[in-house]
Structures are given as C-alpha cells and as structure tokens.
C-alpha cells in the first residue's frame, strides 16, 4: 500500500510479512524503497558482522535488518513513513484502532475495493491478468476487474489441488469477459520447492517459498501490463507475532494431522495447545511426532510442550502436502 501527500509518503506491506519491503539508509541520499532488494539500484554488499551475529543468536533480534549493508526491511505489521529532510520512521500498525465496526465499514470497504480494481484495470489499458484460485478473495477481484475490462484469469493446479476449488474457479471464469487458463504445477512449484529460477539477491523471506507457484501463475500473462495477485485474506488480516505464532503452529499442525488422516496426532496437538493456553511449562506438554508429505520428502515435526523441532526426512507416501491461494 502506498499513500503520498505533499508532506511525504507512507508505504507498507502485509501484516504477516509474507511480501518483503526494503528501503535504504545511505547517508544524505534520498530514501529508496522497493519490494525486491536488487531493485534498490546499487550493489548489494553482505553485512558480515550481522550475519555472524544472526547465526549465533537468531534473526529475531534484528527484525528490520537484512543480510545487506545499509539495506533495511519493513517488518510485517509495520509501515514506513518518510518525509523529506527526516529519517525514515517505522509505524506499528498492529495496534491501529478500526475507524468503524464490521457492519458499518463493510459498505465503505466494498466501495474502496471496487474503486481500486477499476482504477488499476483502466490504467492498464482495460486488459489485465489475475490469479483465480476459486476462493472468495481472487474470485471477487476477477469479477470486479471483468466489469472494468478484459481479464485473463490463471488458476494454478497440481495433484494436491482441491477439485472443489477448480469447480468454483471455472464458474467464475464463465463470465463473458474472462479468459481462463489452468497452469499445471509439478514438484518444483510446490511450496518450499525452491526451483533454480528463484532470484539471487532477495533475503530469504517466506514469499520465496511460493516462488515456483507464483511463476506458474505469471507465465501465461507475462505480456500483460498488470496482474492482480495475492495469497489470500490471511496475509492481510493475520499477524505473525511470536505469541500468536505458537497458536498458529498448533492450528496448522492440527489441520495437517486431520488432512493426513492422523486423528490421534491431531488430538495430541489439541492437548498441547490447551496446555500452552493455561501457561503450562514446556516440559509438561505431550510429545508428538508426525510427517507431512511433500513429493519424495516430508517435513517431520516433533512437538514437546511449548517447543518444536522440524527435520526433513524421506518417505514413500505423497499424501498431506498442499498449496492454495486466495
């Protein structure tokens, strides 16, 4: 999101920090920001002292630092406020009070979303590309864009894609001003596939874990001036704060256990989450292990009380992995 006035400019990414946002600190030069570090316009020099400190103590001590000297990152849930003659200022957005309640704000939000999509489609000459997963977020964006122009909608599909999602995407794409392409993905397009095409120079942020899937979405529409994309409402509404993250881990592992037909493991994750909510010590929670499949490799998780450890191990089964977008 970008807002610009005569007094300065404000820019922010998503609350979860999925998409990175970088800015520079280069003496008296004007601040530059970009969504990819290589786009900042100068050679990237590794910050070796910081990298050594992060290896020794972890990256969470420096949430706005990057592996590159004089390059900073806007953490998830923060915005960057910049005025000429003043240093950049990070603004915490997680405590922002809503301007209206859900019922009162729904109409205003709907109008703002409509205006934003219309403006972008018209600015792009009336023809755009768009993700279309079949979910509420992408379906709404595609239909709004189709009211303002022509849309080339792309649906990603692999062996783990829900048939129900594909059916909903096809219903949306039946709109007369929507052209529909299904991009077939393989092992390299699954989350954490990290194909050889992943760009060099970007800090290892979570967006790169979906690089293969993003590339599959963009390939059919690479010649268009604008593509409407995203990763669903969770990226906008969810925050990856440390405390909330523990509950998210429990919820994700619970769902993964259900999806892979391991109800006993799911029940144990529920017990662990309940113990954590009551403030139990790390040693008092249940100890469980499971493997989430993904091609020939899976991510095994062992959870003991309030801690968890991940390890990658080979397995024969291919059930349980998945990918989805909003």
C-alpha angles and dihedrals in degrees: 000000000000128000122179130188135163089267096056143287139285125204132175141165128211128313093242094054093234094137114049124229118196133192136179135241105196110154114260095350120114115268116261124197131189141165090237125044095224089060093064089090106240137079114281112235118194114244095225099182091052093047090052091050092048092050089052101043109012134261098267093084091069106038095168098043126098132197088261128083115249092006119113132186128219105236120231111277094027135099131207118236116193131179125176112266094018131091117254113272126208115221121202108228099179093085096046111134116231115251091218141006123266095262094045094042099046096083093046092048092048092052092047091051092048093049092047094052093044091050094051095046092050092045088054092055097263098292124092142155124235142184113248115188095158092251127124097259101050093037091055092048093048094049092047090049090049089058089058101038147319120323130200101200120198124201119195116219135178136154090285097050116119114249087216091059091050090050092052091047090053091051091053091046090056086082106116093236095051123091111198130211126176112211111207114216131199136188093300092057096053118105111280090017091123099195121201090261093070105122121250116232102042118114111250097265127158094258089072090061087069095041095114093051092046090051090051090053093049101043097080092048101038093123095056121099095228137027124188108220142158145139102249138274094297089073090056099039104031127081123204096212113155096249094047089044092068091057090045090053091052091048094047094048091046091053092044090053091051092047092051092048096250101132093162090058091047090054090052091051088052089053091049092050091049092050091049091050089054091052097250118170121261091252095055100062126092119271114229137167133197141162123227109206124229118166109301093339134056137192111242118204127197114189121192115178107304098348134077138191127200125206131174115231135168120249139167101232123088099193125114106035119111147163132208143164137199 
